[in-house]
Amino acid sequence: MKFLVTTIALFCATLTAQAQDPNFYIYLAIGQSNMVGQAQPTVEDSIVSERFLNLTASDCDTHTTGQWRKAVPPLARQWTKLCPVDYFGRTMLQNLPSDKRVGSIIVAVDGCAIDVFHPDYDDAWVAKDLPDWQRNEVNCYGGKPLERLLSLARKAQADGVIKGILLHQGETDAYSDTWLQKVKGLYEYLLRELKLEAADCPIIVGETVDSTYNGVCAHAIPTIDRLPQRIPTGYVVSSKGCPPMDDNVHFSREGYITLGKRYAYAALKHMGIKANDETSYVNTAAGQFAISHKIWKNKQGKNLRIKSEKKIKKLDIVSYSGQTIYTYQTGMVPHTDQLLPVRDYNFKLKDIKDKVLIIVIEAQDGTKSTKKIEL
Protein backbone atom coordinates (compact mmCIF):
# COMPACT_ATOMS: atom_id res chain seq x y z
CA MET A 1 0.00 0.00 0.00
CA LYS A 2 2.84 2.38 0.91
CA PHE A 3 4.50 1.61 -2.43
CA LEU A 4 1.22 2.40 -4.27
CA VAL A 5 0.81 5.77 -2.49
CA THR A 6 4.41 6.68 -3.27
CA THR A 7 3.95 5.72 -6.93
CA ILE A 8 0.79 7.83 -7.24
CA ALA A 9 2.54 10.82 -5.63
CA LEU A 10 5.44 10.53 -8.03
CA PHE A 11 3.04 10.25 -10.97
CA CYS A 12 1.18 13.40 -9.88
CA ALA A 13 4.46 15.26 -9.45
CA THR A 14 5.47 14.19 -12.95
CA LEU A 15 2.20 15.51 -14.39
CA THR A 16 2.73 18.86 -12.61
CA ALA A 17 6.26 19.13 -13.95
CA GLN A 18 5.02 18.38 -17.45
CA ALA A 19 2.29 21.02 -17.15
CA GLN A 20 4.86 23.74 -16.43
CA ASP A 21 6.80 24.68 -19.53
CA PRO A 22 10.38 25.69 -18.56
CA ASN A 23 10.71 27.37 -21.95
CA PHE A 24 7.84 29.77 -21.22
CA TYR A 25 9.45 32.90 -19.71
CA ILE A 26 6.99 35.08 -17.79
CA TYR A 27 7.53 38.68 -16.68
CA LEU A 28 5.48 40.67 -14.18
CA ALA A 29 5.01 44.34 -15.15
CA ILE A 30 3.86 46.97 -12.66
CA GLY A 31 3.78 50.74 -12.48
CA GLN A 32 1.82 53.86 -13.30
CA SER A 33 0.77 55.63 -16.50
CA ASN A 34 3.83 54.88 -18.62
CA MET A 35 3.45 51.17 -17.85
CA VAL A 36 -0.26 51.41 -18.62
CA GLY A 37 0.73 52.87 -22.00
CA GLN A 38 -0.36 56.14 -23.57
CA ALA A 39 0.71 55.98 -27.24
CA GLN A 40 -1.72 55.04 -29.99
CA PRO A 41 -0.72 51.69 -31.53
CA THR A 42 -0.51 51.30 -35.30
CA VAL A 43 -1.63 48.46 -37.55
CA GLU A 44 2.00 47.30 -37.55
CA ASP A 45 1.88 46.89 -33.77
CA SER A 46 -0.94 44.36 -34.08
CA ILE A 47 1.35 41.90 -35.87
CA VAL A 48 2.53 39.72 -33.00
CA SER A 49 4.17 36.30 -32.77
CA GLU A 50 2.14 33.39 -31.43
CA ARG A 51 5.00 32.93 -28.96
CA PHE A 52 4.28 36.25 -27.19
CA LEU A 53 1.33 35.99 -24.77
CA ASN A 54 -0.32 38.26 -22.22
CA LEU A 55 -2.29 37.10 -19.18
CA THR A 56 -5.42 39.25 -18.88
CA ALA A 57 -5.38 41.09 -15.54
CA SER A 58 -8.88 42.62 -15.63
CA ASP A 59 -12.12 41.65 -17.36
CA CYS A 60 -12.90 43.25 -20.71
CA ASP A 61 -15.33 42.73 -23.59
CA THR A 62 -13.27 40.01 -25.28
CA HIS A 63 -11.21 38.42 -22.49
CA THR A 64 -11.66 37.44 -18.87
CA THR A 65 -9.21 37.79 -16.00
CA GLY A 66 -6.69 34.96 -15.90
CA GLN A 67 -6.95 34.11 -19.61
CA TRP A 68 -3.82 33.88 -21.74
CA ARG A 69 -4.10 35.57 -25.13
CA LYS A 70 -1.86 36.62 -27.98
CA ALA A 71 -0.13 39.86 -26.92
CA VAL A 72 -1.86 42.25 -29.32
CA PRO A 73 -2.05 45.77 -27.86
CA PRO A 74 -3.48 47.10 -25.68
CA LEU A 75 -2.00 44.84 -23.03
CA ALA A 76 -2.62 46.57 -19.69
CA ARG A 77 -6.41 46.89 -19.84
CA GLN A 78 -9.15 47.41 -22.38
CA TRP A 79 -9.02 50.95 -23.83
CA THR A 80 -5.36 51.46 -22.86
CA LYS A 81 -2.65 51.87 -25.51
CA LEU A 82 0.89 50.86 -26.49
CA CYS A 83 3.28 50.36 -23.55
CA PRO A 84 6.93 49.28 -23.01
CA VAL A 85 5.96 45.61 -22.65
CA ASP A 86 4.80 45.43 -26.28
CA TYR A 87 8.32 45.73 -27.67
CA PHE A 88 9.94 44.11 -24.66
CA GLY A 89 8.27 40.84 -25.64
CA ARG A 90 9.07 41.18 -29.33
CA THR A 91 12.74 41.93 -28.61
CA MET A 92 13.05 39.01 -26.21
CA LEU A 93 11.79 36.62 -28.88
CA GLN A 94 14.22 38.05 -31.45
CA ASN A 95 17.12 37.16 -29.17
CA LEU A 96 15.91 33.85 -27.67
CA PRO A 97 15.92 30.39 -29.26
CA SER A 98 12.81 29.52 -31.25
CA ASP A 99 11.62 27.04 -28.62
CA LYS A 100 11.13 29.83 -26.06
CA ARG A 101 7.91 31.72 -25.44
CA VAL A 102 7.44 34.99 -23.54
CA GLY A 103 4.48 35.92 -21.37
CA SER A 104 3.55 39.12 -19.56
CA ILE A 105 1.25 40.07 -16.69
CA ILE A 106 0.60 43.81 -16.36
CA VAL A 107 -0.97 45.47 -13.33
CA ALA A 108 -0.62 49.25 -13.54
CA VAL A 109 -2.56 52.30 -12.34
CA ASP A 110 -2.30 55.77 -13.87
CA GLY A 111 -0.76 58.39 -11.59
CA CYS A 112 -0.25 56.03 -8.66
CA ALA A 113 2.38 56.21 -5.95
CA ILE A 114 4.37 53.07 -5.17
CA ASP A 115 2.16 52.67 -2.08
CA VAL A 116 -0.64 51.31 -4.30
CA PHE A 117 1.45 48.12 -4.46
CA HIS A 118 2.12 47.96 -0.71
CA PRO A 119 1.07 44.69 0.99
CA ASP A 120 -0.88 46.62 3.66
CA TYR A 121 -2.78 48.73 1.13
CA ASP A 122 -6.47 48.63 2.06
CA ASP A 123 -9.95 49.83 1.07
CA ALA A 124 -9.95 52.66 3.60
CA TRP A 125 -6.82 54.16 2.05
CA VAL A 126 -8.39 53.93 -1.42
CA ALA A 127 -11.61 55.60 -0.28
CA LYS A 128 -9.77 58.41 1.52
CA ASP A 129 -6.82 59.26 -0.71
CA LEU A 130 -7.63 58.40 -4.33
CA PRO A 131 -9.70 60.49 -6.76
CA ASP A 132 -12.66 58.78 -8.39
CA TRP A 133 -10.92 58.12 -11.73
CA GLN A 134 -7.96 56.47 -10.02
CA ARG A 135 -10.21 54.49 -7.70
CA ASN A 136 -12.00 53.13 -10.77
CA GLU A 137 -8.68 51.86 -12.16
CA VAL A 138 -7.81 50.22 -8.85
CA ASN A 139 -11.22 48.56 -8.85
CA CYS A 140 -10.37 46.97 -12.21
CA TYR A 141 -8.08 44.77 -10.10
CA GLY A 142 -10.68 43.95 -7.47
CA GLY A 143 -9.63 46.95 -5.39
CA LYS A 144 -6.26 45.37 -4.56
CA PRO A 145 -3.69 45.55 -7.38
CA LEU A 146 -0.96 43.66 -5.52
CA GLU A 147 -3.29 40.79 -4.62
CA ARG A 148 -4.43 40.55 -8.25
CA LEU A 149 -0.80 40.48 -9.42
CA LEU A 150 0.08 37.70 -6.96
CA SER A 151 -3.00 35.67 -7.84
CA LEU A 152 -2.22 35.80 -11.56
CA ALA A 153 1.49 35.19 -10.98
CA ARG A 154 0.74 32.00 -9.02
CA LYS A 155 -1.56 30.84 -11.80
CA ALA A 156 1.15 31.62 -14.35
CA GLN A 157 3.70 29.58 -12.41
CA ALA A 158 1.71 26.48 -13.31
CA ASP A 159 2.25 27.33 -16.99
CA GLY A 160 5.81 28.66 -17.08
CA VAL A 161 8.66 30.24 -15.14
CA ILE A 162 8.70 33.80 -13.82
CA LYS A 163 11.98 35.30 -15.02
CA GLY A 164 11.76 38.94 -13.94
CA ILE A 165 9.84 41.99 -12.78
CA LEU A 166 9.49 45.11 -14.93
CA LEU A 167 8.73 48.39 -13.16
CA HIS A 168 7.98 51.82 -14.58
CA GLN A 169 6.85 54.02 -11.74
CA GLY A 170 8.21 57.09 -10.02
CA GLU A 171 6.82 60.15 -11.74
CA THR A 172 4.66 60.59 -8.65
CA ASP A 173 7.10 59.91 -5.82
CA ALA A 174 10.63 58.80 -6.82
CA TYR A 175 12.32 61.77 -5.21
CA SER A 176 13.89 60.33 -2.07
CA ASP A 177 15.47 57.27 -0.50
CA THR A 178 12.01 56.39 0.85
CA TRP A 179 10.93 55.40 -2.67
CA LEU A 180 14.01 53.22 -3.09
CA GLN A 181 13.29 51.46 0.19
CA LYS A 182 9.66 50.86 -0.78
CA VAL A 183 10.63 49.41 -4.16
CA LYS A 184 13.16 47.14 -2.45
CA GLY A 185 10.49 46.03 0.02
CA LEU A 186 8.01 45.30 -2.77
CA TYR A 187 10.58 43.31 -4.72
CA GLU A 188 11.54 41.21 -1.71
CA TYR A 189 7.86 40.65 -0.85
CA LEU A 190 7.10 39.35 -4.35
CA LEU A 191 10.11 37.04 -4.22
CA ARG A 192 8.97 35.59 -0.87
CA GLU A 193 5.32 35.18 -1.84
CA LEU A 194 6.14 33.55 -5.17
CA LYS A 195 9.06 31.50 -3.78
CA LEU A 196 11.51 33.00 -6.26
CA GLU A 197 15.25 33.50 -5.95
CA ALA A 198 16.56 37.00 -6.66
CA ALA A 199 19.35 35.56 -8.83
CA ASP A 200 16.72 34.05 -11.12
CA CYS A 201 14.32 37.00 -11.09
CA PRO A 202 15.83 40.48 -11.50
CA ILE A 203 13.88 43.72 -11.21
CA ILE A 204 14.29 46.08 -14.17
CA VAL A 205 13.24 49.72 -13.77
CA GLY A 206 12.86 52.36 -16.47
CA GLU A 207 13.78 56.02 -16.17
CA THR A 208 11.24 58.80 -16.61
CA VAL A 209 11.36 61.16 -19.61
CA ASP A 210 14.75 62.87 -19.34
CA SER A 211 15.79 66.52 -19.32
CA THR A 212 16.82 66.44 -22.99
CA TYR A 213 13.10 66.50 -23.76
CA ASN A 214 12.27 68.85 -20.84
CA GLY A 215 10.82 65.89 -18.99
CA VAL A 216 8.43 67.12 -16.31
CA CYS A 217 9.57 64.34 -13.97
CA ALA A 218 13.22 64.17 -15.07
CA HIS A 219 14.33 64.98 -11.54
CA ALA A 220 13.20 61.51 -10.47
CA ILE A 221 16.00 59.97 -12.54
CA PRO A 222 18.87 60.40 -10.00
CA THR A 223 16.80 58.46 -7.44
CA ILE A 224 15.79 55.76 -9.93
CA ASP A 225 19.39 55.36 -11.07
CA ARG A 226 20.48 54.44 -7.54
CA LEU A 227 18.25 51.37 -7.41
CA PRO A 228 21.04 48.86 -8.20
CA GLN A 229 22.85 50.03 -5.06
CA ARG A 230 19.91 48.81 -2.98
CA ILE A 231 19.14 45.72 -5.05
CA PRO A 232 22.11 43.74 -6.44
CA THR A 233 19.81 42.09 -8.99
CA GLY A 234 18.33 45.43 -10.03
CA TYR A 235 18.80 47.06 -13.43
CA VAL A 236 17.91 50.54 -14.63
CA VAL A 237 17.20 51.20 -18.30
CA SER A 238 17.98 54.62 -19.69
CA SER A 239 15.33 56.87 -21.25
CA LYS A 240 17.91 58.83 -23.27
CA GLY A 241 16.74 59.11 -26.84
CA CYS A 242 13.18 58.01 -25.96
CA PRO A 243 10.99 60.88 -27.22
CA PRO A 244 7.86 61.83 -25.26
CA MET A 245 4.42 62.98 -26.25
CA ASP A 246 3.56 66.68 -26.10
CA ASP A 247 3.00 66.56 -22.33
CA ASN A 248 6.70 65.65 -21.72
CA VAL A 249 5.55 63.07 -19.15
CA HIS A 250 4.49 60.11 -21.29
CA PHE A 251 6.55 58.50 -23.99
CA SER A 252 5.54 58.54 -27.63
CA ARG A 253 5.16 55.35 -29.66
CA GLU A 254 8.81 55.63 -30.68
CA GLY A 255 9.79 56.19 -27.07
CA TYR A 256 7.90 53.11 -25.86
CA ILE A 257 9.46 50.97 -28.58
CA THR A 258 12.99 52.03 -27.63
CA LEU A 259 12.35 51.74 -23.91
CA GLY A 260 10.75 48.31 -24.31
CA LYS A 261 13.76 47.07 -26.25
CA ARG A 262 16.06 48.29 -23.49
CA TYR A 263 14.05 46.42 -20.85
CA ALA A 264 14.63 43.32 -22.97
CA TYR A 265 18.36 43.97 -23.33
CA ALA A 266 18.67 44.17 -19.54
CA ALA A 267 16.68 40.92 -19.07
CA LEU A 268 18.84 39.18 -21.65
CA LYS A 269 22.01 40.49 -20.05
CA HIS A 270 20.95 38.98 -16.73
CA MET A 271 20.59 35.62 -18.46
CA GLY A 272 24.05 35.98 -19.99
CA ILE A 273 22.72 36.54 -23.49
CA LYS A 274 24.45 39.27 -25.47
CA ALA A 275 21.91 41.43 -27.26
CA ASN A 276 22.27 44.10 -29.91
CA ASP A 277 22.71 47.14 -27.69
CA GLU A 278 25.18 47.02 -24.83
CA THR A 279 24.69 50.69 -23.86
CA SER A 280 20.94 50.83 -23.37
CA TYR A 281 20.80 49.79 -19.73
CA VAL A 282 22.46 50.90 -16.54
CA ASN A 283 23.68 48.08 -14.31
CA THR A 284 25.36 50.13 -11.59
CA ALA A 285 24.36 53.63 -10.64
CA ALA A 286 26.50 56.52 -9.48
CA GLY A 287 27.11 56.58 -5.75
CA GLN A 288 24.46 58.27 -3.66
CA PHE A 289 25.41 60.81 -1.03
CA ALA A 290 23.64 62.55 1.81
CA ILE A 291 21.78 65.86 1.55
CA SER A 292 20.52 67.56 4.71
CA HIS A 293 18.50 70.74 5.14
CA LYS A 294 17.34 73.22 7.73
CA ILE A 295 14.58 75.82 7.53
CA TRP A 296 15.13 78.97 9.58
CA LYS A 297 13.76 82.51 9.85
CA ASN A 298 15.28 85.97 10.03
CA LYS A 299 13.96 89.49 9.49
CA GLN A 300 13.78 88.94 5.74
CA GLY A 301 11.62 85.82 6.14
CA LYS A 302 12.02 82.07 5.76
CA ASN A 303 15.30 80.58 4.56
CA LEU A 304 16.43 77.15 3.47
CA ARG A 305 19.92 75.88 4.15
CA ILE A 306 21.04 72.91 2.07
CA LYS A 307 24.10 70.93 3.05
CA SER A 308 25.74 68.29 0.87
CA GLU A 309 28.05 65.46 1.87
CA LYS A 310 30.00 66.12 -1.34
CA LYS A 311 31.23 69.35 -2.88
CA ILE A 312 28.53 70.88 -5.04
CA LYS A 313 29.00 71.42 -8.76
CA LYS A 314 25.37 72.24 -9.56
CA LEU A 315 22.24 72.56 -7.45
CA ASP A 316 18.66 72.65 -8.75
CA ILE A 317 15.62 73.55 -6.68
CA VAL A 318 12.58 72.04 -8.37
CA SER A 319 8.84 72.12 -7.73
CA TYR A 320 7.12 68.80 -7.03
CA SER A 321 5.56 69.04 -10.50
CA GLY A 322 9.06 69.06 -12.00
CA GLN A 323 9.49 72.75 -12.87
CA THR A 324 12.93 74.19 -12.07
CA ILE A 325 12.60 77.14 -9.67
CA TYR A 326 16.27 77.96 -9.25
CA THR A 327 19.64 76.71 -10.45
CA TYR A 328 22.94 77.34 -8.70
CA GLN A 329 26.20 76.61 -10.52
CA THR A 330 29.44 76.84 -8.54
CA GLY A 331 31.98 79.31 -9.86
CA MET A 332 35.62 78.84 -10.71
CA VAL A 333 38.48 79.87 -8.45
CA PRO A 334 40.16 82.83 -10.19
CA HIS A 335 43.27 81.97 -12.26
CA THR A 336 42.75 78.20 -11.75
CA ASP A 337 40.69 75.38 -13.25
CA GLN A 338 39.25 74.38 -9.86
CA LEU A 339 35.63 74.70 -8.75
CA LEU A 340 34.86 76.48 -5.52
CA PRO A 341 34.64 73.84 -2.73
CA VAL A 342 31.03 74.59 -1.74
CA ARG A 343 29.21 72.04 0.43
CA ASP A 344 26.28 74.13 1.64
CA TYR A 345 23.99 76.77 0.23
CA ASN A 346 21.44 79.21 1.67
CA PHE A 347 18.28 80.04 -0.26
CA LYS A 348 15.52 82.56 0.52
CA LEU A 349 12.00 81.12 0.48
CA LYS A 350 9.95 84.32 0.63
CA ASP A 351 8.81 84.09 -3.02
CA ILE A 352 8.27 80.33 -3.04
CA LYS A 353 4.62 79.25 -2.96
CA ASP A 354 5.21 75.53 -3.41
CA LYS A 355 4.77 73.36 -0.32
CA VAL A 356 7.05 70.59 -1.58
CA LEU A 357 10.45 71.06 -3.20
CA ILE A 358 12.91 68.61 -4.75
CA ILE A 359 16.61 69.35 -4.29
CA VAL A 360 18.87 67.88 -6.99
CA ILE A 361 22.63 68.15 -6.46
CA GLU A 362 25.32 67.18 -8.91
CA ALA A 363 28.64 66.73 -7.13
CA GLN A 364 32.02 67.60 -8.56
CA ASP A 365 32.71 63.93 -9.26
CA GLY A 366 29.61 63.74 -11.48
CA THR A 367 27.39 61.77 -9.07
CA LYS A 368 23.89 63.03 -8.31
CA SER A 369 21.56 62.87 -5.34
CA THR A 370 18.06 64.15 -4.59
CA LYS A 371 16.07 65.11 -1.52
CA LYS A 372 12.37 65.87 -1.09
CA ILE A 373 11.62 68.76 1.30
CA GLU A 374 8.21 69.69 2.70
CA LEU A 375 8.01 73.36 3.71
N, C-alpha and C positions, 0 to 999 in steps of 0.2 A: 504493500500500500504506500509506504514511504517513497519507494522508487517511482511509483506512478505519479504521486504528487510532484516530486522533483522534476519528472519528465514533462508534465503539463506546464509547470512554471517556466522551464527552459523553453518550451515551445512558444509560450505566450511572449516571453522576452524576445525571442527570435522574430515573431510577428511585429512587435513594436519597433525593433531595430530596422526591419525591412520597410516599415511605414515611414520612417524618417529618412529623407534623402540627404545624405551628407554633401551632395553636390548642389543643394539648393541653399544659396547664401542669402540670409534675411537681414535687413537693416531697419532699425527703429528710427524714425525721424520725428523730432519734436521742435517746437518753437512758437514764434509769433508770426506776424503778417508775411514776412519774406519766406517763411517755410510754408505758409498757406499757399502763397503764390499769387502774384498780382498782374502778370503779363498775359496778354491775350495769345493763346496758342494759334498756330497756323495749321493748315491742312497737312503740311509736312510733319508736324509734331504728332499727328495721329497715326503715323506709320511706326509701329512698335513691334519688336520681336516677340514671338510666342514665349520666349525664355525670360521675359521681364514681366513680373506679376506684381499686383498691388492688393493688399488685404483691406477690404472696405472697413473703415473705422466708424462710419455713421450711416444710418439708413438713407437711401435716396430712391428716386423713382425706378431705377433700373437694377439696383443692387442692394443687398441687405448686409448689415453688420456681420463681419466674420466670414465673408465670401471672397475667395480669391478671384481676381479677374485680370485680364490683360491690361497692362499699365498704360492705357490711353488717357491723356489728360482730359479733365482735371483729376488729380490724384487725392488731394486732401479731403475735399467734400464736394458734393454737388454744387454747382454754380461758382466754384473757385476757378483758378486759372493755372497757368504754367508755373512750376516751382523748381527749385534746384534738383529735386529728386528725379525729375523727368530725364535729365541728361546725366545724372549720376548713374542711373541704371544702364542707360545705353553705353556709356563709356566703360563701365565695368565689363559688360558683355564683350565689347571690342577687344579687351585685354585679357579675358579669361578663356580657358579651353572651351570648346564647343559643347562639352558635356555638363557645363555649369549653368545654373539658372540663378536669377537674382530676384528677390522679393522685397517689397517695402511695406511698412506700416507707418502711416502719418497721423499724428495727433497734434494739432496746432491751433492756436487761438489768436486772432488778430489783436495786436496791442497789449498782449498780456505781459505781466511781470513773471519772473521765474517762479514766484510763489504759487502760481496756478498749478505747477507740477510738484508741489510739496506734499509729502505723504499725509500731513495733518490738515490739509486743505478741506474745508467743510462747507455745508450749505449756508451756514450763517454768514461766513465770510463772503460768499458769492452774493447773497441777498443785500449785504451792507455795502460792499465796496465796488461792485461791478455795475457799469451802466447797462441798460436793458439790452442793447445790441450785442454787448460782449457776453452777457448772461445767456443770451440765446445760443451763441456759439458753444459755450460751455455745456449747455443742455443737449447739444448734438451728441455729446459723449456721456449721456446719462448724468450730467451734473458733476462728474468726477473724471477729468481727463486722464489723470495718472492711473486710476483703476481700470479705465477702458484700455489704455495702452498695455498694462500688465496682463489683462484678460486676453487680449488679442495676441500678445507675445507668447503667452503660454500655449495658446492654440497653435500658433505658428511653429513652436518647437516640436510639435508632433509631425510636422511636415518637412522641416529643414533645420538649419543651424543658424542661430543668430550670430552674426559676424561683426556687428558694430552699431554704434549709436551716432546719428547725425543731429546736430543741434544748430539752429539759427535763431538766436534770441539775444536780446541785449539792448535793442534800441530804447526800451523802456527803462532799464535799470542797471546796465553793465558799466557802472561808473565808480565802483569801489571794490575793495577786497571782499566785502560781504557777498557780492554777486558770485565771485570766484568760489567762495566757500559753499554757497548754496548749490552751484553747479556740481562741485565735487561731491557734496552730500547726495544729490540726486543720482549721480552716476554710480556711486557706491551702493545706494539703495536698490537700483535696478539690477546691479550685478548680484546682490544677495538674493533678491526675490526670484530672480530667474536662474539662480545657481550657475552663474557664468564666471569665468576667470578673466580678469582684466587683460591679461596677455593675449587672450583670444578675442577680445571684444573692445577695441579702442573707442574713444569718443572723439568725434571730429566736429569742430566748431568753425563756422564761417564768420568773417568780419562783416561789419556794416558797410554801407556805401562810404567810400573814403573821401578825404578832403580834396583830392584832385577834381572831383565832381561836386564840390561844395556840399558833401554829405551832411545832412542835418544832424545825424547821430555819429559822425566820424570820431567824436571824442570818446566814444565807447571802445575804440580799437585798442588803445594801449592796455586797457583792462583785459579785453578778450585775448590779446596776444600773450598775456602772462599765464594763461591756462596750463600750458605744458609744465610750468614750474610746480603747479599744485597736483597735476595728474601725469605721472610718467608715461601713461599710455594715451595721452591727449595730443591731438593735432589741431593746428589752426590753419585754415586755408585763407589765403589773401584775397581781398576784393579789388586789388589794383587792376585797372583795365576792365572792370565790370561796370558798364554804363548803367545809370539809373533811369527811371522814368522822370517826368517833369517835376515830381515832388521832391526829388533828391533824397528820398527815404527808401523807396522800393526799387528793386532792380528791373531793368527792361528785359525783354525776351533774350536779347544778346547777353545781358548780364547774368541771367539765370543759367543760360547754357554754359557760359564760361565757369561760373561758380560751381555748377553741378559737376562739371568735368574735374575740377580741382578737388572736390570732395572725393571723387573716385580715385584720383591719383594718390591721395593720402591713404585711402583704404587699401589700395594695391601695394603701396610702399610698406604698410604694416605687415602685409602678407609676404613681403620679400619679392614682389613682382615689379620689375622696372617698367614704368609707363612712359608715355611720350614727353611729359613735361616735368622735369625735375626741379623747377623753380616755382611751381604754383602752390606750394603748401609751406607752412612754417612749422617745423618740428620742435624747435626750442625758441623761446621768446627771450627778449632782452631782460636783464635782471631788474626786478622791481626794487623800489627804494621807498623809504618812509617820507610822507608829507604830513606835517602837523600844522595846526592853525589856532589862532586866538582872536576873539572879537573883543574890542575894547573901545571905550568912549573918551573923547576929550571935548574941548569947547567947540570944535568944528563939527562934531558929530561922531557917528560910528566908524570904526576902522577895522580892517582885517589884516592880521599879520600872518604871513605864510612862511613856514620854515621847511627847508628841504634837507634831507640827509646828504644829498649830493650837490655839488656846485651847479647853479642854474645857468643854462644857456638861453632857454626861452621859456616864458611862462604865459599861458593863456588862461583867462578867466572867462568861462562860458556859461550861458544860461542853460537851464535843464532841458530846454527845447533844442539846444545845439547851436545857438547863435553866439558868436564870439563878442564879448563885451569889451574886453581889453587885452592887449598883447604887450608883453614886456620882453625886450631883447637885450641881453647884457651887452655892454659896450666893450671896446678894446682898450687895453692899457696903452697909453700914449707911447709911441716909438717902439712898440713890441708887437708880436703876433699872438699875445696871450689875452684870453678873456678875463674880465674882472671876476675875482673869486667870490661871487655872491651866493649865499646860502639862504637868505631870508629877504622878504619883501613886504613892505607896508602899502596898503591900498585903502583909499577912502571909499566908504560905502554910501555916502549921503545921496548920491544920484541913482543908486541901484534899487529898483523896485522888485526884482526877482526875490523869491523866498528861498530858492535852492540854486546853488552855483556849483559848477564843476571846475576844479583846478587841474590843469594839465601842464606838467613840467617836463621839459626835455633837458636832461643833464648834459654836461660838457662831453661825456663819453658816448653820447648818442642814445642812451636808454631813456625811456619815458615812464612816467607814473601819473596816476590820477587820484583825485580825492573829491568826494561829494561833501558839500558843506550846506547845512541848513541854517539860515540866518534867523 
